């Protein structure tokens, strides 16, 4: 963002004035899933915190 330090006025008018990052500007990220089953139930599954609210908000 470009601004005038004397008047504290922003001089950037739109996103065309910014150096917007693109996909090629970011490093490669390698994502690995390492599931760890729980010993608290026979299936070894863990709950998701938002699962109860997502189902409740669904309406037919």
N, CA and C atoms as an extended XYZ file, in Angstrom:
180
Properties=species:S:1:pos:R:3:atomname:S:1:resname:S:1:resid:I:1 pbc="F F F"
N         0.849       -1.153        0.000 N   UNK     1
C         0.000        0.000        0.000 CA  UNK     1
C         0.901        1.223        0.000 C   UNK     1
N         0.572        2.177       -0.810 N   UNK     2
C         1.335        3.414       -0.908 CA  UNK     2
C         0.529        4.525       -0.231 C   UNK     2
N         1.192        5.257        0.659 N   UNK     3
C         0.505        6.364        1.315 CA  UNK     3
C         1.451        7.555        1.451 C   UNK     3
N         0.868        8.722        1.641 N   UNK     4
C         1.624        9.948        1.847 CA  UNK     4
C         1.866       10.095        3.342 C   UNK     4
N         3.126        9.969        3.800 N   UNK     5
C         3.395       10.006        5.238 CA  UNK     5
C         3.149       11.381        5.871 C   UNK     5
N         3.160       12.427        5.082 N   UNK     6
C         2.927       13.752        5.656 CA  UNK     6
C         1.444       13.984        5.944 C   UNK     6
N         0.591       13.513        5.039 N   UNK     7
C        -0.851       13.735        5.202 CA  UNK     7
C        -1.599       12.475        5.644 C   UNK     7
N        -0.903       11.346        5.762 N   UNK     8
C        -1.487       10.058        6.130 CA  UNK     8
C        -2.620        9.696        5.172 C   UNK     8
N        -2.421        9.985        3.908 N   UNK     9
C        -3.423        9.722        2.886 CA  UNK     9
C        -3.003        8.508        2.063 C   UNK     9
N        -3.904        7.572        1.880 N   UNK    10
C        -3.625        6.396        1.061 CA  UNK    10
C        -3.661        6.814       -0.407 C   UNK    10
N        -2.604        6.468       -1.146 N   UNK    11
C        -2.495        6.835       -2.550 CA  UNK    11
C        -2.829        5.674       -3.485 C   UNK    11
N        -2.890        4.464       -2.963 N   UNK    12
C        -3.249        3.299       -3.776 CA  UNK    12
C        -4.755        3.308       -3.965 C   UNK    12
N        -5.191        3.396       -5.222 N   UNK    13
C        -6.615        3.534       -5.481 CA  UNK    13
C        -7.362        2.236       -5.693 C   UNK    13
N        -6.682        1.199       -6.184 N   UNK    14
C        -7.360       -0.063       -6.464 CA  UNK    14
C        -6.341       -1.193       -6.386 C   UNK    14
N        -6.825       -2.416       -6.593 N   UNK    15
C        -5.919       -3.563       -6.580 CA  UNK    15
C        -4.937       -3.530       -7.749 C   UNK    15
N        -5.218       -2.754       -8.754 N   UNK    16
C        -4.284       -2.635       -9.880 CA  UNK    16
C        -3.001       -1.923       -9.447 C   UNK    16
N        -3.052       -1.180       -8.344 N   UNK    17
C        -1.875       -0.471       -7.837 CA  UNK    17
C        -1.012       -1.335       -6.928 C   UNK    17
N        -1.489       -2.522       -6.565 N   UNK    18
C        -0.759       -3.408       -5.667 CA  UNK    18
C         0.010       -4.453       -6.473 C   UNK    18
N         1.023       -5.019       -5.857 N   UNK    19
C         1.711       -6.176       -6.436 CA  UNK    19
C         1.023       -7.411       -5.860 C   UNK    19
N        -0.023       -7.863       -6.526 N   UNK    20
C        -0.797       -8.994       -6.027 CA  UNK    20
C        -0.016      -10.290       -6.208 C   UNK    20
N         0.083      -11.106       -5.144 N   UNK    21
C         0.796      -12.380       -5.275 CA  UNK    21
C         0.018      -13.352       -6.154 C   UNK    21
N         0.746      -14.153       -6.890 N   UNK    22
C         0.152      -15.178       -7.751 CA  UNK    22
C         0.660      -16.537       -7.311 C   UNK    22
N         0.103      -17.558       -7.870 N   UNK    23
C         0.456      -18.920       -7.459 CA  UNK    23
C         1.953      -19.188       -7.613 C   UNK    23
N         2.582      -18.634       -8.633 N   UNK    24
C         4.008      -18.849       -8.846 CA  UNK    24
C         4.899      -18.137       -7.842 C   UNK    24
N         4.329      -17.213       -7.072 N   UNK    25
C         5.106      -16.483       -6.070 CA  UNK    25
C         5.250      -17.233       -4.751 C   UNK    25
N         4.465      -18.281       -4.576 N   UNK    26
C         4.477      -19.015       -3.311 CA  UNK    26
C         5.323      -20.274       -3.434 C   UNK    26
N         5.933      -20.708       -2.335 N   UNK    27
C         6.717      -21.948       -2.388 CA  UNK    27
C         5.797      -23.164       -2.446 C   UNK    27
N         6.322      -24.258       -2.911 N   UNK    28
C         5.578      -25.507       -2.944 CA  UNK    28
C         5.403      -26.012       -1.523 C   UNK    28
N         4.202      -26.421       -1.187 N   UNK    29
C         3.919      -26.956        0.146 CA  UNK    29
C         3.479      -28.399       -0.020 C   UNK    29
N         4.170      -29.279        0.643 N   UNK    30
C         3.848      -30.701        0.603 CA  UNK    30
C         3.063      -31.042        1.865 C   UNK    30
N         1.810      -31.460        1.700 N   UNK    31
C         0.943      -31.769        2.834 CA  UNK    31
C         0.891      -33.278        3.011 C   UNK    31
N         1.106      -33.708        4.234 N   UNK    32
C         1.108      -35.128        4.556 CA  UNK    32
C         0.071      -35.382        5.643 C   UNK    32
N        -0.733      -36.393        5.465 N   UNK    33
C        -1.706      -36.787        6.476 CA  UNK    33
C        -1.129      -37.936        7.284 C   UNK    33
N        -1.112      -37.776        8.581 N   UNK    34
C        -0.620      -38.825        9.467 CA  UNK    34
C        -1.706      -39.127       10.502 C   UNK    34
N        -2.702      -39.939       10.118 N   UNK    35
C        -3.801      -40.216       11.044 CA  UNK    35
C        -3.335      -41.016       12.260 C   UNK    35
N        -3.819      -40.619       13.414 N   UNK    36
C        -3.513      -41.309       14.661 CA  UNK    36
C        -4.845      -41.723       15.279 C   UNK    36
N        -5.204      -43.003       15.199 N   UNK    37
C        -6.485      -43.443       15.745 CA  UNK    37
C        -6.518      -43.261       17.273 C   UNK    37
N        -7.710      -42.974       17.777 N   UNK    38
C        -7.866      -42.854       19.219 CA  UNK    38
C        -8.142      -44.227       19.832 C   UNK    38
N        -7.805      -44.390       21.080 N   UNK    39
C        -8.045      -45.650       21.786 CA  UNK    39
C        -9.321      -45.579       22.621 C   UNK    39
N       -10.061      -44.482       22.509 N   UNK    40
C       -11.257      -44.277       23.335 CA  UNK    40
C       -12.511      -44.954       22.792 C   UNK    40
N       -12.503      -45.413       21.532 N   UNK    41
C       -13.664      -46.123       21.005 CA  UNK    41
C       -13.201      -47.229       20.068 C   UNK    41
N       -14.075      -48.216       19.807 N   UNK    42
C       -13.656      -49.373       19.001 CA  UNK    42
C       -13.291      -49.038       17.562 C   UNK    42
N       -13.874      -47.982       16.986 N   UNK    43
C       -13.569      -47.629       15.602 CA  UNK    43
C       -12.272      -46.838       15.455 C   UNK    43
N       -11.818      -46.217       16.522 N   UNK    44
C       -10.605      -45.413       16.449 CA  UNK    44
C       -10.815      -44.042       15.848 C   UNK    44
N       -12.088      -43.622       15.681 N   UNK    45
C       -12.392      -42.341       15.049 CA  UNK    45
C       -12.457      -41.223       16.081 C   UNK    45
N       -12.210      -40.008       15.614 N   UNK    46
C       -12.284      -38.815       16.455 CA  UNK    46
C       -13.380      -37.916       15.910 C   UNK    46
N       -13.985      -37.152       16.769 N   UNK    47
C       -15.056      -36.254       16.360 CA  UNK    47
C       -14.514      -34.954       15.798 C   UNK    47
N       -15.379      -34.247       15.072 N   UNK    48
C       -15.045      -32.926       14.566 CA  UNK    48
C       -15.897      -31.915       15.317 C   UNK    48
N       -15.312      -30.824       15.752 N   UNK    49
C       -16.007      -29.848       16.574 CA  UNK    49
C       -17.209      -29.217       15.907 C   UNK    49
N       -17.179      -29.030       14.599 N   UNK    50
C       -18.284      -28.357       13.923 CA  UNK    50
C       -19.317      -29.337       13.385 C   UNK    50
N       -19.111      -30.620       13.516 N   UNK    51
C       -20.014      -31.598       12.917 CA  UNK    51
C       -21.426      -31.502       13.483 C   UNK    51
N       -21.582      -31.242       14.759 N   UNK    52
C       -22.907      -31.154       15.353 CA  UNK    52
C       -23.696      -29.949       14.876 C   UNK    52
N       -23.039      -28.831       14.642 N   UNK    53
C       -23.755      -27.630       14.222 CA  UNK    53
C       -24.069      -27.633       12.735 C   UNK    53
N       -23.260      -28.278       11.930 N   UNK    54
C       -23.515      -28.315       10.490 CA  UNK    54
C       -24.761      -29.137       10.198 C   UNK    54
N       -24.898      -30.260       10.827 N   UNK    55
C       -26.089      -31.087       10.634 CA  UNK    55
C       -27.353      -30.415       11.147 C   UNK    55
N       -27.258      -29.701       12.236 N   UNK    56
C       -28.424      -29.039       12.821 CA  UNK    56
C       -28.923      -27.880       11.966 C   UNK    56
N       -28.048      -27.237       11.209 N   UNK    57
C       -28.459      -26.092       10.413 CA  UNK    57
C       -29.046      -26.493        9.061 C   UNK    57
N       -28.980      -27.759        8.700 N   UNK    58
C       -29.522      -28.212        7.414 CA  UNK    58
C       -31.039      -28.262        7.516 C   UNK    58
N       -31.708      -27.758        6.512 N   UNK    59
C       -33.160      -27.675        6.518 CA  UNK    59
C       -33.717      -28.178        5.193 C   UNK    59
N       -34.731      -29.019        5.231 N   UNK    60
C       -35.337      -29.535        4.002 CA  UNK    60
C       -36.525      -28.730        3.614 C   UNK    60
